[in-house]
Amino acid sequence: MTAFGDGVRGLLADMARAYAGHPRAGAVRAAAARLDGPLHVAFAGRVKAGKSTLLNAIVGERLAATDAGECTLVLTWYVNGVAARAWAHPRTGPPRQVPFDRVDGRTVLGLGPFRAQDLERMVVEVPASRLARLTLIDTPGIGSVHADVSARTDAAMAHTEDAGPVADAVLYLMRHLHTSDVGFLEAFRDEQFGEPTPVNAIGVLSRADEVGPGRTDALDLARRVAAGYRREPRIRALVQTVVPVAGLIGEAAAILRERDFAALAAVATSGAAGDALLLSADRFGAEHPGFPVPAAERRALIGLMALSGVRLSVALVRAGVVTDAAGLARELRARSGLDELQEVLLTQFTERRDLIKAQNALQTAERILTRDPVPGTDRLRMRLEAILAGAHELTELRVLNDLRTGVIALADEDVRDDAEALLGLHGGDVRARLRLPPDTPAAEIRPALLDALRRWQRHAVHPAATVSHRRLADVLRRTCEGQLAATRPTPRPRPR
């Protein structure tokens, strides 16, 4: 935890003492406890965007239900636990353990005596190292024909009197940009900034293998589409980046078996007969007496990776790129976009975990102090304001937000990209800030920082610089100075 985080922790400790016995005491304690917990990342998007499938792909097993059952209508948390079990949290009354079974590698989750509308959330516990740092939250789809279903997701992402949204950050899945997508992302706002902010949101061009139906280069096409989205000002203002991901192919990579590979290899070597079946999913799953792979196995392959995944797998086998299930799993994962998304998750969310959580805790503290003052509130508010004023990390986030939303406008895209990187858009590591390769030798870091410092000092005094441009340059100057101080070489001891 940084000095900023320590300051927030101390403030909440003092607030807990000041609010002891007050109705808001529980909210203060919850805000303090959340500082030490995993980062809460929500999967959100329109109905059928592929949220549950992507969650499964990231975890590496089929935990989230992907059918249209009652469970998909409930906010469901996936957390690291000592055993596999599930709990229903009703809107009134204590949590109750509910049925949790694995059937044919899939999760079967029951609601017990409850209906979806009776529950605040479901919590699924599984021993999973990937959930140690991230709690994943699967949300009901927005844009549902049932308004109450969409409303559950909207409520979860909203600030309440006692707390901020249940999620610290959001992965927003979209197949095409829809007005409801824009509306949701604008509602996921940071009250600290008072405007929609992209800092805690990543866009996912989901089901990327369907962008070019029937094309073996569909994933490459999806990458070009995502790159176009990243350049669009409206989307830049809502998310940090847009990553194309074929969730079903990524999920298939995690659970692929040797018998699946054997069936795909048989299709690959079946010649013209196999090519004819690959024209459509209906043909591929239909009965064809004499074909080397039975129809039931072919339908299972469609369920595993869709026709696009089957086509891709067959092409990889025919080209000699893969020769076994392990090799195919590696190729499918690499081509699905999942590795790129997990790298973004690591750099954008996990590295920034303490800052995001401390910032959310401050917002909760500010609301409580404003709406329910107690003796000593003025002193606590002064503490809070001092923390805000002295936290350069928060200043960086504010300025980064202003760059993304166009409040600070830079005509030169290279200058803008340089500024965003220095502010930590691609990660807090000094090499990422300087847009240097990860293996850049340490000896090259300080010269690069000095170059960046001089560059932004010149921006600050340029005759054509606007007030907002000078403000940006001043923040970046302090960023460079802080990084230089952190990388200052240790002085050699003097000989005696």
C-alpha positions in Angstrom: 0.0 0.0 0.0 1.3 3.4 -0.9 1.4 6.5 1.3 -1.9 7.5 -0.4 -3.4 4.2 0.6 -2.0 4.4 4.1 -3.6 7.8 4.4 -7.0 6.5 3.3 -6.7 3.6 5.8 -5.9 5.9 8.7 -8.9 8.2 7.7 -11.3 5.2 7.8 -9.9 4.0 11.1 -10.6 7.5 12.6 -14.0 7.5 11.0 -14.8 4.1 12.5 -14.2 5.5 16.0 -16.2 8.7 15.2 -19.2 6.7 13.9 -19.2 4.0 16.6 -22.8 3.3 17.4 -24.0 5.3 14.4 -26.2 3.7 11.7 -23.4 4.4 9.2 -20.8 2.5 11.3 -21.2 -0.6 9.3 -20.7 1.2 6.0 -17.4 2.7 7.3 -16.2 -0.8 8.5 -17.2 -2.3 5.1 -15.2 0.4 3.2 -12.1 -0.3 5.3 -12.4 -4.1 4.9 -12.8 -3.8 1.2 -9.4 -2.1 1.0 -7.7 -5.5 1.8 -9.9 -7.7 -0.4 -9.5 -8.8 -4.0 -10.4 -6.4 -6.8 -14.0 -6.8 -7.9 -14.3 -7.0 -11.7 -17.8 -7.1 -13.2 -18.6 -8.7 -16.6 -21.4 -6.6 -18.1 -23.0 -6.3 -21.5 -26.2 -6.9 -23.4 -28.0 -10.2 -23.4 -26.1 -13.0 -25.2 -22.9 -10.9 -25.4 -20.9 -13.9 -24.0 -20.2 -12.7 -20.4 -20.4 -16.1 -18.8 -18.4 -17.8 -21.5 -15.6 -15.2 -21.2 -15.6 -15.6 -17.4 -15.2 -19.3 -17.8 -12.3 -18.8 -20.2 -10.5 -16.5 -17.8 -10.9 -18.9 -14.9 -10.1 -21.9 -17.0 -13.1 -24.0 -16.2 -16.9 -23.9 -16.8 -18.0 -22.3 -13.6 -20.6 -19.8 -14.9 -23.9 -21.1 -16.4 -24.2 -20.1 -20.0 -27.8 -21.2 -20.6 -30.9 -19.1 -20.1 -31.8 -20.5 -16.7 -32.8 -18.6 -13.6 -29.2 -18.4 -12.4 -28.3 -16.1 -15.2 -30.8 -13.6 -14.0 -29.0 -13.1 -10.7 -25.8 -11.2 -9.9 -23.3 -14.0 -9.3 -19.9 -13.6 -7.5 -17.1 -16.0 -8.1 -14.6 -16.0 -5.3 -11.6 -18.0 -4.2 -12.6 -20.5 -1.4 -11.4 -23.6 0.4 -14.1 -25.8 -1.1 -16.6 -25.8 -4.0 -19.9 -24.5 -2.7 -22.5 -21.9 -3.4 -24.6 -19.5 -1.3 -27.8 -17.6 -2.0 -27.9 -14.1 -0.4 -31.6 -13.1 -0.2 -32.7 -9.5 0.1 -34.0 -10.3 3.6 -32.6 -13.0 5.9 -29.2 -14.7 6.2 -27.3 -16.4 3.3 -28.2 -20.0 2.7 -26.1 -22.7 1.0 -27.7 -24.0 -2.3 -27.0 -27.0 -4.6 -23.8 -26.8 -6.5 -22.9 -29.7 -8.7 -20.6 -30.5 -11.7 -22.1 -32.5 -14.5 -20.1 -33.3 -17.7 -17.6 -30.6 -16.8 -20.3 -27.9 -16.4 -21.6 -26.2 -13.3 -25.2 -26.9 -12.3 -26.3 -24.2 -9.8 -29.6 -24.2 -8.1 -31.5 -21.4 -6.3 -32.9 -23.6 -3.6 -36.2 -22.3 -2.3 -35.7 -18.8 -3.9 -36.7 -17.1 -7.1 -34.3 -14.8 -8.9 -36.1 -11.7 -7.8 -35.8 -12.8 -4.2 -32.0 -12.7 -4.3 -29.5 -9.8 -3.9 -26.7 -12.1 -5.2 -25.3 -15.6 -5.5 -21.8 -16.3 -4.3 -19.9 -19.3 -5.7 -16.7 -20.4 -3.9 -14.1 -22.5 -5.6 -10.4 -23.2 -4.9 -8.9 -21.3 -7.9 -5.6 -19.4 -7.9 -6.9 -17.1 -10.6 -9.5 -15.8 -8.1 -7.0 -15.0 -5.4 -6.5 -11.4 -6.6 -9.7 -10.9 -8.6 -13.3 -11.5 -7.6 -15.3 -11.9 -10.8 -19.0 -10.8 -10.9 -21.3 -12.1 -13.7 -24.2 -9.7 -14.2 -27.6 -10.2 -15.8 -27.7 -8.9 -19.4 -28.7 -5.3 -20.0 -31.3 -4.6 -22.7 -33.4 -7.6 -21.6 -37.0 -7.7 -22.6 -37.7 -7.9 -18.8 -36.9 -4.5 -17.4 -36.4 -5.8 -13.9 -33.5 -8.1 -15.1 -31.6 -5.1 -16.6 -32.4 -3.1 -13.5 -30.5 -5.5 -11.3 -27.3 -4.9 -13.2 -27.9 -1.1 -13.3 -28.4 -1.1 -9.5 -25.2 -3.1 -8.8 -23.2 -0.6 -10.8 -24.7 2.4 -9.1 -23.5 4.4 -6.0 -25.8 4.0 -3.0 -26.0 6.0 0.3 -23.7 3.5 2.0 -21.3 2.4 -0.7 -20.1 2.6 -4.2 -20.8 0.1 -6.9 -20.2 -3.6 -6.1 -17.5 -3.6 -8.8 -14.3 -1.7 -8.7 -13.9 -2.1 -12.4 -15.9 -3.5 -15.4 -15.2 -5.6 -18.4 -17.9 -4.4 -20.9 -18.7 -6.9 -23.6 -20.2 -5.6 -26.9 -20.7 -7.2 -30.3 -21.5 -3.9 -31.9 -21.7 -0.5 -30.2 -25.4 0.0 -29.2 -27.0 2.9 -27.6 -27.7 0.8 -24.5 -23.9 0.1 -24.3 -23.1 3.8 -24.3 -25.8 4.4 -21.7 -24.5 1.8 -19.3 -20.9 2.9 -19.6 -21.9 6.5 -19.0 -23.8 5.4 -15.9 -20.7 3.6 -14.6 -19.2 6.9 -13.5 -16.7 8.0 -11.0 -18.3 10.6 -8.7 -14.8 11.9 -7.9 -14.6 13.2 -11.5 -18.3 14.0 -12.0 -18.1 12.8 -15.6 -18.1 9.4 -17.3 -14.7 8.0 -16.9 -12.9 5.3 -18.8 -10.3 4.7 -16.1 -12.0 1.6 -14.6 -13.5 0.1 -17.8 -12.2 -2.1 -20.5 -14.2 -2.8 -23.7 -14.3 -6.3 -25.1 -15.3 -6.9 -28.7 -16.9 -10.2 -27.7 -17.6 -13.3 -29.9 -14.8 -12.0 -32.1 -14.9 -15.1 -34.2 -18.3 -14.1 -35.5 -17.2 -10.7 -36.8 -16.5 -12.2 -40.2 -19.0 -15.2 -40.4 -17.5 -18.1 -42.2 -14.1 -16.6 -42.6 -11.0 -18.3 -41.3 -9.4 -14.8 -40.7 -12.4 -13.6 -38.6 -10.2 -13.0 -35.6 -7.8 -10.9 -37.6 -10.8 -8.9 -38.9 -12.0 -8.5 -35.3 -8.6 -7.0 -34.3 -8.9 -4.4 -37.1 -12.5 -3.6 -35.9 -11.3 -3.2 -32.3 -8.4 -0.9 -33.4 -11.0 1.3 -35.2 -13.1 1.4 -32.0 -10.0 2.4 -30.0 -9.5 5.4 -32.2 -13.2 6.6 -32.0 -13.5 9.5 -29.6 -16.9 8.4 -28.3 -15.5 5.0 -27.3 -12.2 6.5 -26.0 -14.3 8.5 -23.6 -15.9 5.4 -22.1 -13.2 2.7 -21.9 -9.5 2.5 -21.7 -9.1 0.1 -24.6 -11.1 -2.3 -26.7 -9.8 -5.9 -26.9 -11.2 -8.5 -29.3 -11.9 -11.9 -27.7 -13.5 -15.1 -28.9 -14.6 -16.3 -25.5 -15.9 -19.7 -26.7 -12.6 -20.5 -28.4 -10.7 -19.4 -25.3 -13.0 -21.5 -23.1 -12.5 -24.5 -25.4 -8.7 -24.1 -25.1 -9.0 -24.6 -21.4 -11.0 -27.8 -21.4 -10.0 -29.4 -24.7 -9.6 -33.2 -24.4 -7.6 -35.7 -26.6 -10.8 -37.2 -27.9 -11.9 -33.8 -29.1 -8.6 -33.4 -30.9 -9.0 -36.9 -32.4 -12.4 -36.0 -33.8 -11.1 -32.7 -35.2 -8.2 -34.5 -36.8 -10.5 -37.0 -38.4 -12.6 -34.2 -39.9 -9.4 -32.5 -41.2 -8.3 -35.7 -43.0 -11.8 -36.4 -44.5 -11.2 -34.4 -47.6 -14.1 -33.1 -49.6 -16.7 -34.8 -47.4 -15.4 -32.8 -44.4 -15.3 -29.5 -46.4 -19.0 -30.0 -47.3 -19.9 -30.4 -43.6 -18.0 -27.3 -42.6 -20.3 -25.1 -44.8 -22.8 -24.6 -41.9 -23.4 -25.7 -38.3 -26.6 -27.5 -39.4 -24.7 -29.6 -41.9 -21.9 -30.3 -39.5 -24.3 -31.6 -36.9 -26.5 -33.6 -39.2 -26.5 -37.4 -39.7 -24.1 -38.5 -42.4 -23.8 -42.3 -42.5 -20.2 -43.4 -43.2 -18.6 -40.1 -42.1 -15.6 -41.0 -39.7 -16.9 -38.8 -36.9 -20.4 -39.6 -35.6 -23.0 -36.9 -35.6 -23.2 -36.8 -31.8 -19.5 -36.1 -31.6 -19.7 -33.4 -34.2 -22.5 -31.7 -32.4 -20.4 -31.8 -29.2 -17.6 -30.0 -31.1 -20.1 -27.3 -32.1 -21.1 -26.9 -28.5 -17.5 -26.8 -27.4 -16.1 -24.2 -29.8 -18.9 -23.2 -32.4 -18.4 -23.8 -36.1 -15.8 -21.0 -36.3 -13.6 -22.8 -33.7 -14.0 -26.1 -35.6 -13.0 -24.5 -38.9 -10.0 -22.9 -37.2 -8.9 -26.1 -35.6 -9.3 -28.1 -38.8 -7.2 -25.5 -40.7 -4.5 -25.7 -38.0 -4.4 -29.5 -38.2 -4.3 -29.5 -42.0 -1.4 -26.9 -42.0 0.6 -29.1 -39.7 0.7 -26.3 -37.1 -0.6 -28.6 -34.4 -0.3 -32.4 -33.9 -1.9 -33.0 -30.5 -4.5 -31.6 -28.1 -2.0 -29.7 -26.0 -0.6 -27.9 -29.1 -4.1 -27.1 -30.4 -5.1 -25.7 -27.0 -2.1 -23.4 -27.0 -3.0 -22.2 -30.5 -6.6 -21.7 -29.8 -5.9 -19.7 -26.6 -3.3 -17.5 -28.4 -5.7 -16.8 -31.3 -8.8 -16.3 -29.1 -7.4 -13.0 -27.7 -7.6 -14.2 -24.2 -3.9 -13.7 -23.5 -4.1 -10.1 -24.6 -7.1 -9.5 -22.4 -5.4 -11.1 -19.4 -2.4 -8.9 -19.9 -4.6 -5.8 -20.0 -6.4 -7.1 -16.8 -3.0 -7.5 -15.1 -1.6 -4.0 -16.1 -4.8 -1.9 -16.0 -6.6 -3.4 -13.1 -4.5 -5.7 -10.9 -1.4 -3.4 -10.9 -3.7 -0.4 -10.1 -5.7 -2.4 -7.5 -4.7 -0.5 -4.4 -5.3 2.9 -6.1 -8.7 1.9 -7.4 -9.8 0.5 -4.1 -8.5 3.5 -2.1 -10.2 5.9 -4.5 -13.5 4.0 -4.1 -13.1 4.0 -0.3 -12.6 7.8 -0.3 -15.7 8.3 -2.3 -17.7 6.3 0.2 -16.1 8.3 3.1 -16.9 11.6 1.4 -20.6 10.6 1.0 -20.9 9.6 4.6 -19.2 12.7 6.0 -21.4 14.9 3.8 -24.8 13.3 4.4 -24.4 12.1 8.0 -22.1 14.4 9.9 -21.1 13.6 13.5 -18.9 15.5 16.0 -15.5 15.8 14.5 -16.7 15.7 10.9 -15.1 19.0 10.0 -11.7 17.6 11.1 -12.2 14.4 9.2 -13.2 16.3 6.0 -10.1 18.3 6.3 -8.1 15.1 6.5 -9.9 13.8 3.4 -9.2 16.9 1.4 -5.6 16.9 2.4 -5.3 13.3 1.1 -6.9 14.2 -2.2 -4.7 17.3 -2.6 -1.5 15.3 -1.9 -2.2 12.2 -3.9 -0.4 12.6 -7.2 -1.7 9.1 -8.2 -5.3 10.6 -8.2 -4.2 13.7 -10.1 -2.8 11.4 -12.8 -6.1 9.6 -13.0 -8.0 12.8 -13.3 -5.8 14.1 -16.0 -5.8 10.8 -17.8 -9.6 10.9 -17.6 -9.6 14.4 -19.1 -7.4 13.3 -22.0 -9.6 10.3 -22.8 -12.9 12.3 -22.6 -11.5 15.2 -24.6 -11.6 17.8 -21.8 -7.9 18.2 -22.6 -7.6 18.1 -26.3 -4.3 17.5 -28.1 -4.2 17.7 -31.9 -1.1 15.6 -32.2 -2.0 11.9 -31.6 1.6 11.0 -30.9 1.9 13.6 -28.2 -1.4 12.4 -26.7 -0.3 8.8 -26.8 2.9 9.8 -25.1 1.0 11.7 -22.3 -1.4 8.8 -21.7 1.4 6.3 -21.4 3.3 8.5 -19.0 0.1 8.8 -16.9 0.0 5.0 -16.6 -2.6 4.0 -19.2 -0.6 0.9 -20.1 0.5 0.1 -16.6 2.4 1.7 -13.7 5.8 0.2 -14.5 8.3 2.8 -15.6 9.0 1.0 -18.9 5.3 0.9 -19.7 5.0 4.6 -18.9 7.9 5.3 -21.3 6.6 2.9 -23.9 9.9 0.9 -23.7 10.1 -2.9 -24.2 9.8 -4.9 -21.0 13.4 -6.1 -21.3 14.9 -2.6 -21.6 18.1 -2.5 -19.5 17.9 -0.5 -16.3 20.8 1.7 -17.5 18.5 3.1 -20.2 15.7 4.1 -17.9 17.0 7.3 -16.4 18.1 8.8 -19.8 14.6 8.1 -21.2 13.0 9.7 -18.1 15.2 12.8 -18.5 14.2 13.1 -22.1 10.5 12.9 -21.2 11.0 15.4 -18.4 12.7 17.9 -20.8 10.1 17.3 -23.5 7.2 18.2 -21.1 9.1 21.1 -19.7 9.2 22.5 -23.2 5.4 21.9 -23.6 4.8 23.9 -20.5 6.5 27.0 -21.8 5.4 26.8 -25.4 3.8 30.0 -26.6 0.9 28.2 -28.1 0.1 26.1 -25.1 -3.4 26.4 -23.7 -4.1 26.5 -19.9 -5.2 22.9 -20.0 -2.1 21.9 -22.0 0.1 23.6 -19.4 -1.7 21.8 -16.6 -1.1 18.5 -18.3 2.6 19.4 -18.8 2.9 20.3 -15.1 1.4 17.0 -14.0 3.7 15.0 -16.3 6.7 17.0 -15.1 5.9 15.8 -11.6 5.3 12.3 -12.8 8.8 12.2 -14.4 10.4 13.7 -11.4 8.8 11.1 -9.1 9.9 8.3 -11.4 13.4 9.7 -11.5 13.5 9.8 -7.7 12.3 6.2 -7.6 15.1 5.1 -10.0 17.9 7.1 -8.4 21.0 4.9 -8.2 22.2 3.9 -4.8 25.3 5.9 -4.0 28.5 3.8 -3.6 29.9 3.7 -0.1 33.1 5.8 0.3 36.3 3.9 0.8 37.7 4.2 4.3 
